[in-house]
Amino acid sequence: MSTPAQHTPPQQPPQQQKSCNCDLLLWRNPVQTGKYFGGSLLALLILKKVNLITFFLKVAYTILFTTGSIEFVSKLFLGQGLITKYGAKDCPNVVGFIKPRIDEALKQLPIFQAHIRKNGVRPSA
């Protein structure tokens, strides 16, 4: 009196996108995940134990003192400073490089704001 059971193949889960890093979160590759986990722990330990502002200020004044000393001693003994001789001859034009990009971004800003106000999401590129 029972009806025969129909045999259906098991449903396969849909393929995940390749951009998803779920393998890292789910520890599917313990070696790779362990590297990231260990690096994260090391970074957190460094951030806890080292005051980064003090570190970068010490590096900056050490570089300044070293280049100043090299310039002074080489000018004293060689007649021309090594930093002056081999250093940058002219200042890079940072403003000329950045200004056109900022101007273009500011031209696109009202369009972007209107799209966000209308849809509440970022427009696709």
VMD Tcl script that builds the backbone (N, CA, C; Angstrom):
set m [mol new atoms 375]
animate dup $m
set s [atomselect $m all]
$s set {name element resname resid chain x y z} {
  {N N MET 1 A 0.803 -1.170 0.000}
  {CA C MET 1 A 0.000 0.000 0.000}
  {C C MET 1 A 0.866 1.261 0.000}
  {N N SER 2 A 2.109 1.124 0.260}
  {CA C SER 2 A 2.957 2.299 0.240}
  {C C SER 2 A 3.344 2.621 -1.200}
  {N N THR 3 A 3.543 3.872 -1.437}
  {CA C THR 3 A 3.928 4.303 -2.779}
  {C C THR 3 A 5.438 4.157 -2.910}
  {N N PRO 4 A 5.897 3.816 -4.083}
  {CA C PRO 4 A 7.344 3.676 -4.251}
  {C C PRO 4 A 8.024 5.037 -4.104}
  {N N ALA 5 A 9.134 5.034 -3.434}
  {CA C ALA 5 A 9.885 6.271 -3.207}
  {C C ALA 5 A 10.587 6.688 -4.485}
  {N N GLN 6 A 10.439 7.921 -4.809}
  {CA C GLN 6 A 11.124 8.423 -5.991}
  {C C GLN 6 A 12.547 8.790 -5.588}
  {N N HIS 7 A 13.470 8.383 -6.429}
  {CA C HIS 7 A 14.886 8.647 -6.140}
  {C C HIS 7 A 15.274 9.968 -6.793}
  {N N THR 8 A 15.588 10.952 -5.986}
  {CA C THR 8 A 16.031 12.246 -6.513}
  {C C THR 8 A 17.477 12.441 -6.111}
  {N N PRO 9 A 18.272 12.962 -7.017}
  {CA C PRO 9 A 19.675 13.204 -6.660}
  {C C PRO 9 A 19.759 14.276 -5.582}
  {N N PRO 10 A 20.747 14.154 -4.681}
  {CA C PRO 10 A 20.881 15.161 -3.617}
  {C C PRO 10 A 21.190 16.531 -4.211}
  {N N GLN 11 A 20.619 17.523 -3.583}
  {CA C GLN 11 A 20.821 18.883 -4.050}
  {C C GLN 11 A 22.250 19.330 -3.732}
  {N N GLN 12 A 22.912 19.867 -4.732}
  {CA C GLN 12 A 24.258 20.409 -4.557}
  {C C GLN 12 A 24.136 21.860 -4.109}
  {N N PRO 13 A 24.947 22.277 -3.147}
  {CA C PRO 13 A 24.899 23.695 -2.773}
  {C C PRO 13 A 25.396 24.550 -3.926}
  {N N PRO 14 A 24.849 25.738 -4.079}
  {CA C PRO 14 A 25.297 26.593 -5.177}
  {C C PRO 14 A 26.759 26.970 -4.986}
  {N N GLN 15 A 27.436 27.163 -6.102}
  {CA C GLN 15 A 28.852 27.531 -6.059}
  {C C GLN 15 A 28.991 28.906 -5.422}
  {N N GLN 16 A 29.975 29.018 -4.549}
  {CA C GLN 16 A 30.236 30.302 -3.915}
  {C C GLN 16 A 31.029 31.171 -4.873}
  {N N GLN 17 A 30.886 32.449 -4.683}
  {CA C GLN 17 A 31.647 33.365 -5.514}
  {C C GLN 17 A 33.114 33.244 -5.155}
  {N N LYS 18 A 33.976 33.484 -6.155}
  {CA C LYS 18 A 35.406 33.364 -5.917}
  {C C LYS 18 A 35.930 34.516 -5.065}
  {N N SER 19 A 35.197 35.631 -5.001}
  {CA C SER 19 A 35.659 36.765 -4.218}
  {C C SER 19 A 35.395 36.588 -2.721}
  {N N CYS 20 A 34.651 35.566 -2.339}
  {CA C CYS 20 A 34.333 35.332 -0.935}
  {C C CYS 20 A 35.522 34.679 -0.225}
  {N N ASN 21 A 35.863 35.194 0.925}
  {CA C ASN 21 A 36.959 34.618 1.703}
  {C C ASN 21 A 36.416 33.737 2.815}
  {N N CYS 22 A 35.352 33.001 2.534}
  {CA C CYS 22 A 34.755 32.150 3.550}
  {C C CYS 22 A 35.700 31.021 3.952}
  {N N ASP 23 A 36.550 30.583 3.030}
  {CA C ASP 23 A 37.504 29.518 3.360}
  {C C ASP 23 A 38.417 29.961 4.497}
  {N N LEU 24 A 38.775 31.239 4.489}
  {CA C LEU 24 A 39.643 31.759 5.538}
  {C C LEU 24 A 38.918 31.785 6.877}
  {N N LEU 25 A 37.651 32.172 6.856}
  {CA C LEU 25 A 36.885 32.248 8.095}
  {C C LEU 25 A 36.515 30.878 8.650}
  {N N LEU 26 A 36.330 29.909 7.771}
  {CA C LEU 26 A 35.893 28.584 8.201}
  {C C LEU 26 A 37.056 27.610 8.404}
  {N N TRP 27 A 38.296 28.078 8.291}
  {CA C TRP 27 A 39.492 27.262 8.521}
  {C C TRP 27 A 39.523 26.039 7.597}
  {N N ARG 28 A 39.127 26.209 6.351}
  {CA C ARG 28 A 39.173 25.085 5.412}
  {C C ARG 28 A 40.605 24.760 5.023}
  {N N ASN 29 A 41.475 25.749 5.015}
  {CA C ASN 29 A 42.899 25.538 4.779}
  {C C ASN 29 A 43.624 26.030 6.038}
  {N N PRO 30 A 43.897 25.126 6.986}
  {CA C PRO 30 A 44.457 25.566 8.264}
  {C C PRO 30 A 45.807 26.259 8.152}
  {N N VAL 31 A 46.613 25.900 7.173}
  {CA C VAL 31 A 47.933 26.530 7.042}
  {C C VAL 31 A 47.779 28.003 6.675}
  {N N GLN 32 A 46.968 28.277 5.655}
  {CA C GLN 32 A 46.771 29.658 5.230}
  {C C GLN 32 A 46.071 30.469 6.320}
  {N N THR 33 A 45.043 29.904 6.911}
  {CA C THR 33 A 44.315 30.613 7.955}
  {C C THR 33 A 45.201 30.846 9.170}
  {N N GLY 34 A 46.042 29.869 9.500}
  {CA C GLY 34 A 46.965 30.024 10.623}
  {C C GLY 34 A 47.945 31.157 10.401}
  {N N LYS 35 A 48.398 31.331 9.149}
  {CA C LYS 35 A 49.309 32.448 8.844}
  {C C LYS 35 A 48.619 33.785 9.092}
  {N N TYR 36 A 47.384 33.906 8.612}
  {CA C TYR 36 A 46.651 35.155 8.826}
  {C C TYR 36 A 46.340 35.372 10.304}
  {N N PHE 37 A 45.962 34.322 10.990}
  {CA C PHE 37 A 45.649 34.422 12.408}
  {C C PHE 37 A 46.889 34.821 13.214}
  {N N GLY 38 A 48.019 34.177 12.918}
  {CA C GLY 38 A 49.271 34.514 13.608}
  {C C GLY 38 A 49.717 35.935 13.308}
  {N N GLY 39 A 49.569 36.356 12.047}
  {CA C GLY 39 A 49.913 37.733 11.690}
  {C C GLY 39 A 49.037 38.741 12.397}
  {N N SER 40 A 47.749 38.411 12.520}
  {CA C SER 40 A 46.831 39.309 13.231}
  {C C SER 40 A 47.193 39.414 14.707}
  {N N LEU 41 A 47.529 38.270 15.325}
  {CA C LEU 41 A 47.934 38.301 16.729}
  {C C LEU 41 A 49.224 39.093 16.915}
  {N N LEU 42 A 50.177 38.925 16.002}
  {CA C LEU 42 A 51.427 39.670 16.088}
  {C C LEU 42 A 51.177 41.165 15.932}
  {N N ALA 43 A 50.318 41.548 14.983}
  {CA C ALA 43 A 49.998 42.960 14.792}
  {C C ALA 43 A 49.324 43.548 16.027}
  {N N LEU 44 A 48.398 42.799 16.628}
  {CA C LEU 44 A 47.737 43.281 17.845}
  {C C LEU 44 A 48.721 43.414 19.004}
  {N N LEU 45 A 49.641 42.466 19.121}
  {CA C LEU 45 A 50.655 42.529 20.176}
  {C C LEU 45 A 51.569 43.739 19.984}
  {N N ILE 46 A 51.966 43.999 18.743}
  {CA C ILE 46 A 52.811 45.160 18.469}
  {C C ILE 46 A 52.058 46.444 18.782}
  {N N LEU 47 A 50.780 46.505 18.376}
  {CA C LEU 47 A 49.997 47.706 18.666}
  {C C LEU 47 A 49.819 47.924 20.164}
  {N N LYS 48 A 49.781 46.841 20.929}
  {CA C LYS 48 A 49.616 46.971 22.375}
  {C C LYS 48 A 50.914 47.403 23.049}
  {N N LYS 49 A 52.033 46.845 22.618}
  {CA C LYS 49 A 53.291 47.074 23.308}
  {C C LYS 49 A 54.085 48.276 22.796}
  {N N VAL 50 A 53.855 48.687 21.548}
  {CA C VAL 50 A 54.658 49.748 20.943}
  {C C VAL 50 A 53.772 50.964 20.708}
  {N N ASN 51 A 54.236 52.099 21.186}
  {CA C ASN 51 A 53.544 53.349 20.909}
  {C C ASN 51 A 53.993 53.803 19.523}
  {N N LEU 52 A 53.100 53.700 18.534}
  {CA C LEU 52 A 53.479 53.954 17.152}
  {C C LEU 52 A 53.868 55.411 16.900}
  {N N ILE 53 A 53.226 56.354 17.568}
  {CA C ILE 53 A 53.578 57.759 17.376}
  {C C ILE 53 A 55.010 58.002 17.835}
  {N N THR 54 A 55.347 57.498 19.002}
  {CA C THR 54 A 56.708 57.655 19.506}
  {C C THR 54 A 57.698 56.953 18.585}
  {N N PHE 55 A 57.350 55.765 18.103}
  {CA C PHE 55 A 58.243 55.023 17.220}
  {C C PHE 55 A 58.529 55.814 15.945}
  {N N PHE 56 A 57.478 56.332 15.292}
  {CA C PHE 56 A 57.688 57.059 14.042}
  {C C PHE 56 A 58.417 58.377 14.273}
  {N N LEU 57 A 58.170 59.034 15.399}
  {CA C LEU 57 A 58.925 60.257 15.698}
  {C C LEU 57 A 60.404 59.950 15.921}
  {N N LYS 58 A 60.702 58.849 16.606}
  {CA C LYS 58 A 62.099 58.467 16.800}
  {C C LYS 58 A 62.776 58.139 15.477}
  {N N VAL 59 A 62.063 57.431 14.600}
  {CA C VAL 59 A 62.623 57.116 13.281}
  {C C VAL 59 A 62.857 58.405 12.502}
  {N N ALA 60 A 61.912 59.341 12.566}
  {CA C ALA 60 A 62.037 60.596 11.821}
  {C C ALA 60 A 63.223 61.418 12.307}
  {N N TYR 61 A 63.386 61.566 13.621}
  {CA C TYR 61 A 64.506 62.388 14.073}
  {C C TYR 61 A 65.835 61.664 13.890}
  {N N THR 62 A 65.844 60.339 13.900}
  {CA C THR 62 A 67.076 59.608 13.612}
  {C C THR 62 A 67.485 59.814 12.153}
  {N N ILE 63 A 66.523 59.751 11.234}
  {CA C ILE 63 A 66.833 59.990 9.823}
  {C C ILE 63 A 67.305 61.420 9.618}
  {N N LEU 64 A 66.641 62.375 10.259}
  {CA C LEU 64 A 67.030 63.781 10.135}
  {C C LEU 64 A 68.430 64.005 10.676}
  {N N PHE 65 A 68.731 63.455 11.849}
  {CA C PHE 65 A 70.056 63.603 12.440}
  {C C PHE 65 A 71.122 62.947 11.571}
  {N N THR 66 A 70.836 61.767 11.047}
  {CA C THR 66 A 71.814 61.045 10.229}
  {C C THR 66 A 72.110 61.800 8.936}
  {N N THR 67 A 71.067 62.250 8.236}
  {CA C THR 67 A 71.311 62.976 6.989}
  {C C THR 67 A 72.006 64.309 7.249}
  {N N GLY 68 A 71.644 64.971 8.328}
  {CA C GLY 68 A 72.329 66.220 8.675}
  {C C GLY 68 A 73.796 65.992 8.991}
  {N N SER 69 A 74.091 64.926 9.727}
  {CA C SER 69 A 75.482 64.610 10.059}
  {C C SER 69 A 76.288 64.262 8.813}
  {N N ILE 70 A 75.703 63.460 7.932}
  {CA C ILE 70 A 76.399 63.099 6.693}
  {C C ILE 70 A 76.664 64.342 5.856}
  {N N GLU 71 A 75.682 65.230 5.766}
  {CA C GLU 71 A 75.855 66.466 5.002}
  {C C GLU 71 A 76.958 67.329 5.598}
  {N N PHE 72 A 76.956 67.492 6.915}
  {CA C PHE 72 A 77.954 68.328 7.559}
  {C C PHE 72 A 79.363 67.759 7.412}
  {N N VAL 73 A 79.530 66.469 7.722}
  {CA C VAL 73 A 80.866 65.862 7.670}
  {C C VAL 73 A 81.394 65.817 6.242}
  {N N SER 74 A 80.536 65.467 5.276}
  {CA C SER 74 A 81.008 65.407 3.895}
  {C C SER 74 A 81.328 66.796 3.359}
  {N N LYS 75 A 80.604 67.815 3.784}
  {CA C LYS 75 A 80.923 69.176 3.348}
  {C C LYS 75 A 82.221 69.652 4.000}
  {N N LEU 76 A 82.444 69.225 5.223}
  {CA C LEU 76 A 83.657 69.605 5.937}
  {C C LEU 76 A 84.888 68.984 5.287}
  {N N PHE 77 A 84.807 67.703 4.922}
  {CA C PHE 77 A 85.977 67.003 4.395}
  {C C PHE 77 A 86.064 67.019 2.865}
  {N N LEU 78 A 84.959 66.998 2.168}
  {CA C LEU 78 A 84.977 66.907 0.711}
  {C C LEU 78 A 84.673 68.224 0.013}
  {N N GLY 79 A 84.193 69.210 0.730}
  {CA C GLY 79 A 83.885 70.493 0.136}
  {C C GLY 79 A 82.471 70.598 -0.412}
  {N N GLN 80 A 81.800 69.476 -0.595}
  {CA C GLN 80 A 80.411 69.486 -1.044}
  {C C GLN 80 A 79.663 68.400 -0.293}
  {N N GLY 81 A 78.480 68.724 0.163}
  {CA C GLY 81 A 77.696 67.751 0.908}
  {C C GLY 81 A 77.177 66.629 0.020}
  {N N LEU 82 A 77.204 65.402 0.538}
  {CA C LEU 82 A 76.736 64.254 -0.244}
  {C C LEU 82 A 75.228 64.295 -0.456}
  {N N ILE 83 A 74.497 64.762 0.535}
  {CA C ILE 83 A 73.052 64.844 0.390}
  {C C ILE 83 A 72.701 65.893 -0.659}
  {N N THR 84 A 73.393 67.026 -0.657}
  {CA C THR 84 A 73.161 68.062 -1.643}
  {C C THR 84 A 73.534 67.578 -3.040}
  {N N LYS 85 A 74.628 66.832 -3.133}
  {CA C LYS 85 A 75.113 66.363 -4.435}
  {C C LYS 85 A 74.194 65.297 -5.030}
  {N N TYR 86 A 73.760 64.326 -4.225}
  {CA C TYR 86 A 72.991 63.191 -4.742}
  {C C TYR 86 A 71.506 63.237 -4.396}
  {N N GLY 87 A 71.076 64.230 -3.651}
  {CA C GLY 87 A 69.675 64.315 -3.256}
  {C C GLY 87 A 68.791 64.802 -4.392}
  {N N ALA 88 A 67.510 64.994 -4.088}
  {CA C ALA 88 A 66.551 65.472 -5.090}
  {C C ALA 88 A 66.919 66.882 -5.517}
  {N N LYS 89 A 66.918 67.102 -6.824}
  {CA C LYS 89 A 67.302 68.416 -7.358}
  {C C LYS 89 A 66.150 69.405 -7.347}
  {N N ASP 90 A 64.940 68.929 -7.508}
  {CA C ASP 90 A 63.786 69.819 -7.474}
  {C C ASP 90 A 62.650 69.146 -6.711}
  {N N CYS 91 A 61.755 69.968 -6.235}
  {CA C CYS 91 A 60.636 69.476 -5.443}
  {C C CYS 91 A 59.567 68.892 -6.367}
  {N N PRO 92 A 59.042 67.710 -6.049}
  {CA C PRO 92 A 57.989 67.150 -6.913}
  {C C PRO 92 A 56.729 68.002 -6.853}
  {N N ASN 93 A 56.017 68.078 -7.974}
  {CA C ASN 93 A 54.809 68.882 -8.081}
  {C C ASN 93 A 53.613 68.063 -7.587}
  {N N VAL 94 A 53.458 68.009 -6.278}
  {CA C VAL 94 A 52.389 67.208 -5.679}
  {C C VAL 94 A 51.025 67.827 -5.972}
  {N N VAL 95 A 50.925 69.140 -5.886}
  {CA C VAL 95 A 49.652 69.813 -6.120}
  {C C VAL 95 A 49.201 69.619 -7.565}
  {N N GLY 96 A 50.129 69.735 -8.506}
  {CA C GLY 96 A 49.796 69.531 -9.910}
  {C C GLY 96 A 49.345 68.113 -10.197}
  {N N PHE 97 A 49.815 67.161 -9.412}
  {CA C PHE 97 A 49.425 65.766 -9.581}
  {C C PHE 97 A 48.053 65.491 -8.975}
  {N N ILE 98 A 47.783 66.060 -7.793}
  {CA C ILE 98 A 46.565 65.741 -7.058}
  {C C ILE 98 A 45.366 66.593 -7.484}
  {N N LYS 99 A 45.591 67.865 -7.832}
  {CA C LYS 99 A 44.490 68.789 -8.098}
  {C C LYS 99 A 43.526 68.310 -9.185}
  {N N PRO 100 A 43.975 67.817 -10.348}
  {CA C PRO 100 A 42.997 67.357 -11.346}
  {C C PRO 100 A 42.138 66.194 -10.850}
  {N N ARG 101 A 42.694 65.332 -10.048}
  {CA C ARG 101 A 41.936 64.189 -9.526}
  {C C ARG 101 A 40.884 64.655 -8.503}
  {N N ILE 102 A 41.248 65.614 -7.668}
  {CA C ILE 102 A 40.293 66.152 -6.700}
  {C C ILE 102 A 39.179 66.909 -7.418}
  {N N ASP 103 A 39.541 67.694 -8.445}
  {CA C ASP 103 A 38.527 68.426 -9.202}
  {C C ASP 103 A 37.532 67.476 -9.853}
  {N N GLU 104 A 38.026 66.373 -10.429}
  {CA C GLU 104 A 37.136 65.396 -11.059}
  {C C GLU 104 A 36.222 64.735 -10.025}
  {N N ALA 105 A 36.773 64.417 -8.862}
  {CA C ALA 105 A 35.960 63.809 -7.802}
  {C C ALA 105 A 34.885 64.785 -7.321}
  {N N LEU 106 A 35.222 66.066 -7.215}
  {CA C LEU 106 A 34.245 67.058 -6.772}
  {C C LEU 106 A 33.156 67.280 -7.817}
  {N N LYS 107 A 33.481 67.107 -9.110}
  {CA C LYS 107 A 32.458 67.222 -10.147}
  {C C LYS 107 A 31.468 66.055 -10.057}
  {N N GLN 108 A 31.950 64.888 -9.675}
  {CA C GLN 108 A 31.098 63.699 -9.587}
  {C C GLN 108 A 30.322 63.623 -8.267}
  {N N LEU 109 A 30.706 64.403 -7.276}
  {CA C LEU 109 A 30.105 64.322 -5.955}
  {C C LEU 109 A 28.602 64.603 -5.931}
  {N N PRO 110 A 28.084 65.656 -6.584}
  {CA C PRO 110 A 26.625 65.880 -6.538}
  {C C PRO 110 A 25.830 64.724 -7.157}
  {N N ILE 111 A 26.362 64.133 -8.218}
  {CA C ILE 111 A 25.677 62.987 -8.838}
  {C C ILE 111 A 25.636 61.822 -7.859}
  {N N PHE 112 A 26.730 61.583 -7.198}
  {CA C PHE 112 A 26.832 60.499 -6.225}
  {C C PHE 112 A 25.881 60.731 -5.046}
  {N N GLN 113 A 25.834 61.969 -4.553}
  {CA C GLN 113 A 24.953 62.294 -3.436}
  {C C GLN 113 A 23.484 62.112 -3.822}
  {N N ALA 114 A 23.130 62.545 -5.025}
  {CA C ALA 114 A 21.740 62.404 -5.468}
  {C C ALA 114 A 21.366 60.931 -5.585}
  {N N HIS 115 A 22.272 60.125 -6.072}
  {CA C HIS 115 A 21.992 58.693 -6.199}
  {C C HIS 115 A 21.817 58.047 -4.827}
  {N N ILE 116 A 22.637 58.435 -3.865}
  {CA C ILE 116 A 22.520 57.878 -2.515}
  {C C ILE 116 A 21.200 58.308 -1.874}
  {N N ARG 117 A 20.837 59.569 -2.042}
  {CA C ARG 117 A 19.574 60.044 -1.462}
  {C C ARG 117 A 18.377 59.329 -2.072}
  {N N LYS 118 A 18.479 59.030 -3.364}
  {CA C LYS 118 A 17.374 58.381 -4.057}
  {C C LYS 118 A 17.285 56.898 -3.723}
  {N N ASN 119 A 18.399 56.191 -3.799}
  {CA C ASN 119 A 18.390 54.729 -3.655}
  {C C ASN 119 A 18.944 54.230 -2.324}
  {N N GLY 120 A 19.725 55.022 -1.675}
  {CA C GLY 120 A 20.306 54.581 -0.412}
  {C C GLY 120 A 21.471 53.620 -0.565}
  {N N VAL 121 A 21.948 53.403 -1.793}
  {CA C VAL 121 A 23.077 52.521 -2.026}
  {C C VAL 121 A 24.052 53.207 -2.972}
  {N N ARG 122 A 25.228 52.660 -3.010}
  {CA C ARG 122 A 26.267 53.184 -3.877}
  {C C ARG 122 A 26.017 52.720 -5.316}
  {N N PRO 123 A 26.223 53.608 -6.296}
  {CA C PRO 123 A 26.021 53.198 -7.686}
  {C C PRO 123 A 27.082 52.214 -8.133}
  {N N SER 124 A 26.711 51.308 -8.999}
  {CA C SER 124 A 27.681 50.339 -9.509}
  {C C SER 124 A 28.517 51.010 -10.576}
  {N N ALA 125 A 29.805 50.640 -10.583}
  {CA C ALA 125 A 30.725 51.274 -11.522}
  {C C ALA 125 A 30.632 50.661 -12.893}
}
mol reanalyze $m
mol bondsrecalc $m
mol representation Tube
mol addrep $m
